[in-house]
Amino acid sequence: TRGDMPASPADFPPKNVLVQYDGAGSSSEIRKRVSLSKSISDLVVPEVRDYIIKNNLYKS
């Protein structure tokens, strides 16, 4: 969620997971780094990083 918009697990469809993370990773920065084959470990939790890599997301 965005800073002032709280969420609860009940807000999400089944099989989705709410992950608490205080990082400052913007989607634009994540896409940019992935397309340049740079690390995103400081922007996302390991599970998200692994999912992006496994599914070849944001590759040009």
PDB file of N, CA, C, O and CB in Angstrom:
ATOM      1  N   THR A   1       0.843  -1.187   0.000  1.00  0.00           N
ATOM      2  CA  THR A   1       0.000   0.000   0.000  1.00  0.00           C
ATOM      3  C   THR A   1       0.877   1.235   0.000  1.00  0.00           C
ATOM      4  O   THR A   1       2.094   1.148   0.167  1.00  0.00           O
ATOM      5  CB  THR A   1      -0.953   0.006   1.214  1.00  0.00           C
ATOM      6  N   ARG A   2       0.278   2.337  -0.180  1.00  0.00           N
ATOM      7  CA  ARG A   2       1.014   3.600  -0.132  1.00  0.00           C
ATOM      8  C   ARG A   2       0.985   4.124   1.289  1.00  0.00           C
ATOM      9  O   ARG A   2       0.100   3.763   2.066  1.00  0.00           O
ATOM     10  CB  ARG A   2       0.417   4.644  -1.121  1.00  0.00           C
ATOM     11  N   GLY A   3       1.927   4.960   1.634  1.00  0.00           N
ATOM     12  CA  GLY A   3       2.165   5.433   2.984  1.00  0.00           C
ATOM     13  C   GLY A   3       0.989   5.595   3.915  1.00  0.00           C
ATOM     14  O   GLY A   3       0.998   5.020   5.003  1.00  0.00           O
ATOM     15  N   ASP A   4      -0.019   6.349   3.537  1.00  0.00           N
ATOM     16  CA  ASP A   4      -1.106   6.638   4.466  1.00  0.00           C
ATOM     17  C   ASP A   4      -2.352   5.806   4.208  1.00  0.00           C
ATOM     18  O   ASP A   4      -3.427   6.128   4.715  1.00  0.00           O
ATOM     19  CB  ASP A   4      -1.456   8.091   4.397  1.00  0.00           C
ATOM     20  N   MET A   5      -2.223   4.752   3.435  1.00  0.00           N
ATOM     21  CA  MET A   5      -3.367   3.906   3.102  1.00  0.00           C
ATOM     22  C   MET A   5      -3.172   2.519   3.704  1.00  0.00           C
ATOM     23  O   MET A   5      -2.606   1.640   3.054  1.00  0.00           O
ATOM     24  CB  MET A   5      -3.555   3.813   1.566  1.00  0.00           C
ATOM     25  N   PRO A   6      -3.631   2.311   4.927  1.00  0.00           N
ATOM     26  CA  PRO A   6      -3.432   1.001   5.565  1.00  0.00           C
ATOM     27  C   PRO A   6      -4.196  -0.110   4.848  1.00  0.00           C
ATOM     28  O   PRO A   6      -5.220   0.136   4.210  1.00  0.00           O
ATOM     29  CB  PRO A   6      -3.867   1.059   7.028  1.00  0.00           C
ATOM     30  N   ALA A   7      -3.693  -1.310   4.959  1.00  0.00           N
ATOM     31  CA  ALA A   7      -4.347  -2.474   4.356  1.00  0.00           C
ATOM     32  C   ALA A   7      -4.382  -3.595   5.381  1.00  0.00           C
ATOM     33  O   ALA A   7      -3.586  -3.636   6.318  1.00  0.00           O
ATOM     34  CB  ALA A   7      -3.611  -2.933   3.055  1.00  0.00           C
ATOM     35  N   SER A   8      -5.313  -4.490   5.179  1.00  0.00           N
ATOM     36  CA  SER A   8      -5.364  -5.674   6.023  1.00  0.00           C
ATOM     37  C   SER A   8      -5.461  -6.879   5.102  1.00  0.00           C
ATOM     38  O   SER A   8      -5.866  -6.736   3.949  1.00  0.00           O
ATOM     39  CB  SER A   8      -6.570  -5.621   7.032  1.00  0.00           C
ATOM     40  N   PRO A   9      -5.099  -8.059   5.580  1.00  0.00           N
ATOM     41  CA  PRO A   9      -5.195  -9.256   4.745  1.00  0.00           C
ATOM     42  C   PRO A   9      -6.594  -9.457   4.162  1.00  0.00           C
ATOM     43  O   PRO A   9      -6.729 -10.043   3.088  1.00  0.00           O
ATOM     44  CB  PRO A   9      -4.803 -10.475   5.549  1.00  0.00           C
ATOM     45  N   ALA A  10      -7.617  -8.992   4.836  1.00  0.00           N
ATOM     46  CA  ALA A  10      -8.990  -9.146   4.334  1.00  0.00           C
ATOM     47  C   ALA A  10      -9.231  -8.330   3.067  1.00  0.00           C
ATOM     48  O   ALA A  10     -10.201  -8.580   2.351  1.00  0.00           O
ATOM     49  CB  ALA A  10      -9.991  -8.733   5.409  1.00  0.00           C
ATOM     50  N   ASP A  11      -8.365  -7.357   2.779  1.00  0.00           N
ATOM     51  CA  ASP A  11      -8.509  -6.517   1.593  1.00  0.00           C
ATOM     52  C   ASP A  11      -8.028  -7.207   0.313  1.00  0.00           C
ATOM     53  O   ASP A  11      -8.256  -6.698  -0.784  1.00  0.00           O
ATOM     54  CB  ASP A  11      -7.747  -5.226   1.790  1.00  0.00           C
ATOM     55  N   PHE A  12      -7.372  -8.347   0.444  1.00  0.00           N
ATOM     56  CA  PHE A  12      -6.761  -8.996  -0.703  1.00  0.00           C
ATOM     57  C   PHE A  12      -7.480 -10.287  -1.076  1.00  0.00           C
ATOM     58  O   PHE A  12      -8.105 -10.921  -0.226  1.00  0.00           O
ATOM     59  CB  PHE A  12      -5.304  -9.280  -0.421  1.00  0.00           C
ATOM     60  N   PRO A  13      -7.392 -10.680  -2.353  1.00  0.00           N
ATOM     61  CA  PRO A  13      -7.989 -11.952  -2.780  1.00  0.00           C
ATOM     62  C   PRO A  13      -7.280 -13.137  -2.125  1.00  0.00           C
ATOM     63  O   PRO A  13      -6.183 -12.988  -1.586  1.00  0.00           O
ATOM     64  CB  PRO A  13      -7.931 -12.085  -4.315  1.00  0.00           C
ATOM     65  N   PRO A  14      -7.908 -14.313  -2.171  1.00  0.00           N
ATOM     66  CA  PRO A  14      -7.261 -15.518  -1.623  1.00  0.00           C
ATOM     67  C   PRO A  14      -5.901 -15.759  -2.283  1.00  0.00           C
ATOM     68  O   PRO A  14      -5.678 -15.353  -3.424  1.00  0.00           O
ATOM     69  CB  PRO A  14      -8.170 -16.756  -1.819  1.00  0.00           C
ATOM     70  N   LYS A  15      -5.019 -16.405  -1.577  1.00  0.00           N
ATOM     71  CA  LYS A  15      -3.672 -16.770  -2.028  1.00  0.00           C
ATOM     72  C   LYS A  15      -2.730 -15.578  -2.156  1.00  0.00           C
ATOM     73  O   LYS A  15      -1.611 -15.742  -2.644  1.00  0.00           O
ATOM     74  CB  LYS A  15      -3.757 -17.473  -3.351  1.00  0.00           C
ATOM     75  N   ASN A  16      -3.138 -14.400  -1.739  1.00  0.00           N
ATOM     76  CA  ASN A  16      -2.254 -13.243  -1.714  1.00  0.00           C
ATOM     77  C   ASN A  16      -1.727 -13.076  -0.304  1.00  0.00           C
ATOM     78  O   ASN A  16      -2.374 -13.468   0.667  1.00  0.00           O
ATOM     79  CB  ASN A  16      -2.985 -11.958  -2.193  1.00  0.00           C
ATOM     80  N   VAL A  17      -0.556 -12.495  -0.202  1.00  0.00           N
ATOM     81  CA  VAL A  17       0.087 -12.324   1.091  1.00  0.00           C
ATOM     82  C   VAL A  17       0.404 -10.844   1.295  1.00  0.00           C
ATOM     83  O   VAL A  17       0.930 -10.184   0.399  1.00  0.00           O
ATOM     84  CB  VAL A  17       1.376 -13.190   1.192  1.00  0.00           C
ATOM     85  N   LEU A  18       0.084 -10.342   2.462  1.00  0.00           N
ATOM     86  CA  LEU A  18       0.434  -8.973   2.817  1.00  0.00           C
ATOM     87  C   LEU A  18       1.800  -9.007   3.490  1.00  0.00           C
ATOM     88  O   LEU A  18       1.976  -9.669   4.513  1.00  0.00           O
ATOM     89  CB  LEU A  18      -0.649  -8.322   3.750  1.00  0.00           C
ATOM     90  N   VAL A  19       2.762  -8.296   2.918  1.00  0.00           N
ATOM     91  CA  VAL A  19       4.122  -8.267   3.438  1.00  0.00           C
ATOM     92  C   VAL A  19       4.406  -6.860   3.948  1.00  0.00           C
ATOM     93  O   VAL A  19       4.292  -5.888   3.201  1.00  0.00           O
ATOM     94  CB  VAL A  19       5.159  -8.693   2.347  1.00  0.00           C
ATOM     95  N   GLN A  20       4.772  -6.756   5.210  1.00  0.00           N
ATOM     96  CA  GLN A  20       5.145  -5.464   5.776  1.00  0.00           C
ATOM     97  C   GLN A  20       6.590  -5.170   5.384  1.00  0.00           C
ATOM     98  O   GLN A  20       7.479  -5.994   5.601  1.00  0.00           O
ATOM     99  CB  GLN A  20       4.969  -5.451   7.335  1.00  0.00           C
ATOM    100  N   TYR A  21       6.816  -3.999   4.809  1.00  0.00           N
ATOM    101  CA  TYR A  21       8.159  -3.639   4.364  1.00  0.00           C
ATOM    102  C   TYR A  21       8.300  -2.130   4.437  1.00  0.00           C
ATOM    103  O   TYR A  21       7.430  -1.403   3.955  1.00  0.00           O
ATOM    104  CB  TYR A  21       8.440  -4.158   2.921  1.00  0.00           C
ATOM    105  N   ASP A  22       9.373  -1.654   5.026  1.00  0.00           N
ATOM    106  CA  ASP A  22       9.581  -0.221   5.172  1.00  0.00           C
ATOM    107  C   ASP A  22      10.545   0.347   4.141  1.00  0.00           C
ATOM    108  O   ASP A  22      11.018   1.473   4.292  1.00  0.00           O
ATOM    109  CB  ASP A  22      10.087   0.080   6.548  1.00  0.00           C
ATOM    110  N   GLY A  23      10.841  -0.416   3.100  1.00  0.00           N
ATOM    111  CA  GLY A  23      11.743   0.053   2.061  1.00  0.00           C
ATOM    112  C   GLY A  23      11.110   1.156   1.232  1.00  0.00           C
ATOM    113  O   GLY A  23       9.910   1.414   1.325  1.00  0.00           O
ATOM    114  N   ALA A  24      11.922   1.792   0.432  1.00  0.00           N
ATOM    115  CA  ALA A  24      11.437   2.915  -0.364  1.00  0.00           C
ATOM    116  C   ALA A  24      11.488   2.601  -1.853  1.00  0.00           C
ATOM    117  O   ALA A  24      11.710   3.501  -2.663  1.00  0.00           O
ATOM    118  CB  ALA A  24      12.253   4.167  -0.068  1.00  0.00           C
ATOM    119  N   GLY A  25      11.290   1.350  -2.224  1.00  0.00           N
ATOM    120  CA  GLY A  25      11.394   0.956  -3.618  1.00  0.00           C
ATOM    121  C   GLY A  25      10.191   1.359  -4.447  1.00  0.00           C
ATOM    122  O   GLY A  25       9.081   0.883  -4.208  1.00  0.00           O
ATOM    123  N   SER A  26      10.405   2.238  -5.424  1.00  0.00           N
ATOM    124  CA  SER A  26       9.317   2.600  -6.327  1.00  0.00           C
ATOM    125  C   SER A  26       9.279   1.598  -7.471  1.00  0.00           C
ATOM    126  O   SER A  26      10.303   1.013  -7.823  1.00  0.00           O
ATOM    127  CB  SER A  26       9.488   4.053  -6.864  1.00  0.00           C
ATOM    128  N   SER A  27       8.115   1.403  -8.044  1.00  0.00           N
ATOM    129  CA  SER A  27       8.001   0.454  -9.155  1.00  0.00           C
ATOM    130  C   SER A  27       8.858   0.895 -10.334  1.00  0.00           C
ATOM    131  O   SER A  27       9.416   0.053 -11.038  1.00  0.00           O
ATOM    132  CB  SER A  27       6.537   0.310  -9.592  1.00  0.00           C
ATOM    133  N   SER A  28       8.971   2.195 -10.559  1.00  0.00           N
ATOM    134  CA  SER A  28       9.799   2.696 -11.666  1.00  0.00           C
ATOM    135  C   SER A  28      11.266   2.340 -11.458  1.00  0.00           C
ATOM    136  O   SER A  28      11.946   1.918 -12.394  1.00  0.00           O
ATOM    137  CB  SER A  28       9.646   4.219 -11.807  1.00  0.00           C
ATOM    138  N   GLU A  29      11.745   2.509 -10.244  1.00  0.00           N
ATOM    139  CA  GLU A  29      13.144   2.187  -9.947  1.00  0.00           C
ATOM    140  C   GLU A  29      13.382   0.683 -10.043  1.00  0.00           C
ATOM    141  O   GLU A  29      14.428   0.253 -10.530  1.00  0.00           O
ATOM    142  CB  GLU A  29      13.531   2.697  -8.547  1.00  0.00           C
ATOM    143  N   ILE A  30      12.434  -0.110  -9.589  1.00  0.00           N
ATOM    144  CA  ILE A  30      12.558  -1.566  -9.680  1.00  0.00           C
ATOM    145  C   ILE A  30      12.638  -1.986 -11.142  1.00  0.00           C
ATOM    146  O   ILE A  30      13.527  -2.751 -11.517  1.00  0.00           O
ATOM    147  CB  ILE A  30      11.366  -2.267  -8.980  1.00  0.00           C
ATOM    148  N   ARG A  31      11.721  -1.495 -11.971  1.00  0.00           N
ATOM    149  CA  ARG A  31      11.740  -1.834 -13.404  1.00  0.00           C
ATOM    150  C   ARG A  31      13.049  -1.413 -14.058  1.00  0.00           C
ATOM    151  O   ARG A  31      13.627  -2.168 -14.840  1.00  0.00           O
ATOM    152  CB  ARG A  31      10.563  -1.167 -14.127  1.00  0.00           C
ATOM    153  N   LYS A  32      13.514  -0.214 -13.740  1.00  0.00           N
ATOM    154  CA  LYS A  32      14.757   0.291 -14.326  1.00  0.00           C
ATOM    155  C   LYS A  32      15.930  -0.615 -13.977  1.00  0.00           C
ATOM    156  O   LYS A  32      16.697  -1.015 -14.853  1.00  0.00           O
ATOM    157  CB  LYS A  32      15.035   1.721 -13.848  1.00  0.00           C
ATOM    158  N   ARG A  33      16.066  -0.933 -12.704  1.00  0.00           N
ATOM    159  CA  ARG A  33      17.192  -1.772 -12.273  1.00  0.00           C
ATOM    160  C   ARG A  33      17.128  -3.166 -12.875  1.00  0.00           C
ATOM    161  O   ARG A  33      18.147  -3.694 -13.321  1.00  0.00           O
ATOM    162  CB  ARG A  33      17.221  -1.874 -10.757  1.00  0.00           C
ATOM    163  N   VAL A  34      15.950  -3.768 -12.895  1.00  0.00           N
ATOM    164  CA  VAL A  34      15.830  -5.119 -13.462  1.00  0.00           C
ATOM    165  C   VAL A  34      16.201  -5.096 -14.938  1.00  0.00           C
ATOM    166  O   VAL A  34      16.913  -5.981 -15.412  1.00  0.00           O
ATOM    167  CB  VAL A  34      14.391  -5.673 -13.277  1.00  0.00           C
ATOM    168  N   SER A  35      15.724  -4.089 -15.671  1.00  0.00           N
ATOM    169  CA  SER A  35      16.029  -4.025 -17.106  1.00  0.00           C
ATOM    170  C   SER A  35      17.518  -3.840 -17.360  1.00  0.00           C
ATOM    171  O   SER A  35      18.017  -4.205 -18.424  1.00  0.00           O
ATOM    172  CB  SER A  35      15.250  -2.889 -17.762  1.00  0.00           C
ATOM    173  N   LEU A  36      18.236  -3.270 -16.382  1.00  0.00           N
ATOM    174  CA  LEU A  36      19.683  -3.082 -16.495  1.00  0.00           C
ATOM    175  C   LEU A  36      20.469  -4.200 -15.811  1.00  0.00           C
ATOM    176  O   LEU A  36      21.691  -4.115 -15.685  1.00  0.00           O
ATOM    177  CB  LEU A  36      20.079  -1.742 -15.900  1.00  0.00           C
ATOM    178  N   SER A  37      19.769  -5.250 -15.368  1.00  0.00           N
ATOM    179  CA  SER A  37      20.375  -6.385 -14.660  1.00  0.00           C
ATOM    180  C   SER A  37      21.103  -5.952 -13.386  1.00  0.00           C
ATOM    181  O   SER A  37      22.143  -6.510 -13.036  1.00  0.00           O
ATOM    182  CB  SER A  37      21.347  -7.113 -15.581  1.00  0.00           C
ATOM    183  N   LYS A  38      20.549  -4.959 -12.700  1.00  0.00           N
ATOM    184  CA  LYS A  38      21.117  -4.504 -11.425  1.00  0.00           C
ATOM    185  C   LYS A  38      20.303  -5.064 -10.272  1.00  0.00           C
ATOM    186  O   LYS A  38      19.157  -5.477 -10.447  1.00  0.00           O
ATOM    187  CB  LYS A  38      21.157  -2.958 -11.355  1.00  0.00           C
ATOM    188  N   SER A  39      20.904  -5.073  -9.098  1.00  0.00           N
ATOM    189  CA  SER A  39      20.258  -5.621  -7.906  1.00  0.00           C
ATOM    190  C   SER A  39      19.064  -4.773  -7.469  1.00  0.00           C
ATOM    191  O   SER A  39      19.083  -3.545  -7.553  1.00  0.00           O
ATOM    192  CB  SER A  39      21.265  -5.727  -6.765  1.00  0.00           C
ATOM    193  N   ILE A  40      18.028  -5.468  -7.000  1.00  0.00           N
ATOM    194  CA  ILE A  40      16.865  -4.798  -6.405  1.00  0.00           C
ATOM    195  C   ILE A  40      16.681  -5.247  -4.959  1.00  0.00           C
ATOM    196  O   ILE A  40      15.638  -5.003  -4.352  1.00  0.00           O
ATOM    197  CB  ILE A  40      15.583  -5.092  -7.225  1.00  0.00           C
ATOM    198  N   SER A  41      17.692  -5.899  -4.419  1.00  0.00           N
ATOM    199  CA  SER A  41      17.598  -6.461  -3.068  1.00  0.00           C
ATOM    200  C   SER A  41      17.321  -5.415  -1.997  1.00  0.00           C
ATOM    201  O   SER A  41      16.723  -5.727  -0.967  1.00  0.00           O
ATOM    202  CB  SER A  41      18.867  -7.186  -2.731  1.00  0.00           C
ATOM    203  N   ASP A  42      17.747  -4.184  -2.229  1.00  0.00           N
ATOM    204  CA  ASP A  42      17.496  -3.133  -1.248  1.00  0.00           C
ATOM    205  C   ASP A  42      16.135  -2.464  -1.446  1.00  0.00           C
ATOM    206  O   ASP A  42      15.756  -1.588  -0.669  1.00  0.00           O
ATOM    207  CB  ASP A  42      18.592  -2.092  -1.320  1.00  0.00           C
ATOM    208  N   LEU A  43      15.398  -2.875  -2.486  1.00  0.00           N
ATOM    209  CA  LEU A  43      14.108  -2.262  -2.794  1.00  0.00           C
ATOM    210  C   LEU A  43      12.913  -3.157  -2.508  1.00  0.00           C
ATOM    211  O   LEU A  43      11.806  -2.660  -2.298  1.00  0.00           O
ATOM    212  CB  LEU A  43      14.079  -1.858  -4.223  1.00  0.00           C
ATOM    213  N   VAL A  44      13.118  -4.461  -2.496  1.00  0.00           N
ATOM    214  CA  VAL A  44      12.009  -5.403  -2.323  1.00  0.00           C
ATOM    215  C   VAL A  44      12.415  -6.524  -1.370  1.00  0.00           C
ATOM    216  O   VAL A  44      13.600  -6.762  -1.139  1.00  0.00           O
ATOM    217  CB  VAL A  44      11.569  -5.990  -3.688  1.00  0.00           C
ATOM    218  N   VAL A  45      11.422  -7.200  -0.827  1.00  0.00           N
ATOM    219  CA  VAL A  45      11.705  -8.356   0.027  1.00  0.00           C
ATOM    220  C   VAL A  45      12.179  -9.511  -0.854  1.00  0.00           C
ATOM    221  O   VAL A  45      11.883  -9.532  -2.049  1.00  0.00           O
ATOM    222  CB  VAL A  45      10.440  -8.769   0.860  1.00  0.00           C
ATOM    223  N   PRO A  46      12.909 -10.469  -0.287  1.00  0.00           N
ATOM    224  CA  PRO A  46      13.446 -11.575  -1.082  1.00  0.00           C
ATOM    225  C   PRO A  46      12.394 -12.332  -1.897  1.00  0.00           C
ATOM    226  O   PRO A  46      12.662 -12.732  -3.030  1.00  0.00           O
ATOM    227  CB  PRO A  46      14.146 -12.536  -0.179  1.00  0.00           C
ATOM    228  N   GLU A  47      11.206 -12.530  -1.332  1.00  0.00           N
ATOM    229  CA  GLU A  47      10.167 -13.270  -2.055  1.00  0.00           C
ATOM    230  C   GLU A  47       9.746 -12.541  -3.329  1.00  0.00           C
ATOM    231  O   GLU A  47       9.500 -13.174  -4.356  1.00  0.00           O
ATOM    232  CB  GLU A  47       8.948 -13.491  -1.154  1.00  0.00           C
ATOM    233  N   VAL A  48       9.663 -11.235  -3.267  1.00  0.00           N
ATOM    234  CA  VAL A  48       9.288 -10.444  -4.448  1.00  0.00           C
ATOM    235  C   VAL A  48      10.419 -10.470  -5.469  1.00  0.00           C
ATOM    236  O   VAL A  48      10.177 -10.647  -6.663  1.00  0.00           O
ATOM    237  CB  VAL A  48       8.953  -8.980  -4.051  1.00  0.00           C
ATOM    238  N   ARG A  49      11.646 -10.293  -5.004  1.00  0.00           N
ATOM    239  CA  ARG A  49      12.799 -10.362  -5.903  1.00  0.00           C
ATOM    240  C   ARG A  49      12.831 -11.703  -6.630  1.00  0.00           C
ATOM    241  O   ARG A  49      13.013 -11.750  -7.846  1.00  0.00           O
ATOM    242  CB  ARG A  49      14.109 -10.148  -5.121  1.00  0.00           C
ATOM    243  N   ASP A  50      12.656 -12.788  -5.885  1.00  0.00           N
ATOM    244  CA  ASP A  50      12.679 -14.123  -6.484  1.00  0.00           C
ATOM    245  C   ASP A  50      11.567 -14.297  -7.507  1.00  0.00           C
ATOM    246  O   ASP A  50      11.784 -14.898  -8.560  1.00  0.00           O
ATOM    247  CB  ASP A  50      12.558 -15.189  -5.402  1.00  0.00           C
ATOM    248  N   TYR A  51      10.382 -13.780  -7.214  1.00  0.00           N
ATOM    249  CA  TYR A  51       9.247 -13.888  -8.138  1.00  0.00           C
ATOM    250  C   TYR A  51       9.535 -13.121  -9.429  1.00  0.00           C
ATOM    251  O   TYR A  51       9.263 -13.617 -10.522  1.00  0.00           O
ATOM    252  CB  TYR A  51       7.951 -13.355  -7.474  1.00  0.00           C
ATOM    253  N   ILE A  52      10.080 -11.926  -9.303  1.00  0.00           N
ATOM    254  CA  ILE A  52      10.408 -11.115 -10.481  1.00  0.00           C
ATOM    255  C   ILE A  52      11.425 -11.837 -11.349  1.00  0.00           C
ATOM    256  O   ILE A  52      11.275 -11.893 -12.569  1.00  0.00           O
ATOM    257  CB  ILE A  52      10.951  -9.732 -10.060  1.00  0.00           C
ATOM    258  N   ILE A  53      12.456 -12.388 -10.727  1.00  0.00           N
ATOM    259  CA  ILE A  53      13.501 -13.095 -11.472  1.00  0.00           C
ATOM    260  C   ILE A  53      12.953 -14.369 -12.103  1.00  0.00           C
ATOM    261  O   ILE A  53      13.179 -14.624 -13.286  1.00  0.00           O
ATOM    262  CB  ILE A  53      14.684 -13.430 -10.553  1.00  0.00           C
ATOM    263  N   LYS A  54      12.239 -15.163 -11.327  1.00  0.00           N
ATOM    264  CA  LYS A  54      11.700 -16.438 -11.816  1.00  0.00           C
ATOM    265  C   LYS A  54      10.782 -16.243 -13.015  1.00  0.00           C
ATOM    266  O   LYS A  54      10.780 -17.057 -13.938  1.00  0.00           O
ATOM    267  CB  LYS A  54      10.945 -17.152 -10.701  1.00  0.00           C
ATOM    268  N   ASN A  55      10.007 -15.174 -13.003  1.00  0.00           N
ATOM    269  CA  ASN A  55       9.025 -14.941 -14.061  1.00  0.00           C
ATOM    270  C   ASN A  55       9.504 -13.960 -15.131  1.00  0.00           C
ATOM    271  O   ASN A  55       8.723 -13.508 -15.967  1.00  0.00           O
ATOM    272  CB  ASN A  55       7.748 -14.432 -13.457  1.00  0.00           C
ATOM    273  N   ASN A  56      10.800 -13.638 -15.092  1.00  0.00           N
ATOM    274  CA  ASN A  56      11.408 -12.746 -16.084  1.00  0.00           C
ATOM    275  C   ASN A  56      10.626 -11.451 -16.272  1.00  0.00           C
ATOM    276  O   ASN A  56      10.418 -10.996 -17.397  1.00  0.00           O
ATOM    277  CB  ASN A  56      11.526 -13.458 -17.412  1.00  0.00           C
ATOM    278  N   LEU A  57      10.198 -10.867 -15.166  1.00  0.00           N
ATOM    279  CA  LEU A  57       9.448  -9.623 -15.243  1.00  0.00           C
ATOM    280  C   LEU A  57      10.393  -8.445 -15.478  1.00  0.00           C
ATOM    281  O   LEU A  57      11.538  -8.458 -15.025  1.00  0.00           O
ATOM    282  CB  LEU A  57       8.628  -9.407 -13.959  1.00  0.00           C
ATOM    283  N   TYR A  58       9.915  -7.456 -16.172  1.00  0.00           N
ATOM    284  CA  TYR A  58      10.615  -6.188 -16.412  1.00  0.00           C
ATOM    285  C   TYR A  58      11.863  -6.320 -17.270  1.00  0.00           C
ATOM    286  O   TYR A  58      12.699  -5.417 -17.284  1.00  0.00           O
ATOM    287  CB  TYR A  58      10.990  -5.573 -15.109  1.00  0.00           C
ATOM    288  N   LYS A  59      11.999  -7.417 -17.977  1.00  0.00           N
ATOM    289  CA  LYS A  59      13.132  -7.556 -18.894  1.00  0.00           C
ATOM    290  C   LYS A  59      12.762  -6.916 -20.224  1.00  0.00           C
ATOM    291  O   LYS A  59      11.644  -7.080 -20.712  1.00  0.00           O
ATOM    292  CB  LYS A  59      13.525  -9.057 -19.087  1.00  0.00           C
ATOM    293  N   SER A  60      13.703  -6.191 -20.803  1.00  0.00           N
ATOM    294  CA  SER A  60      13.444  -5.519 -22.088  1.00  0.00           C
ATOM    295  C   SER A  60      13.477  -6.494 -23.236  1.00  0.00           C
ATOM    296  O   SER A  60      13.281  -6.101 -24.386  1.00  0.00           O
ATOM    297  CB  SER A  60      14.459  -4.411 -22.332  1.00  0.00           C
TER     298      SER A  60
END
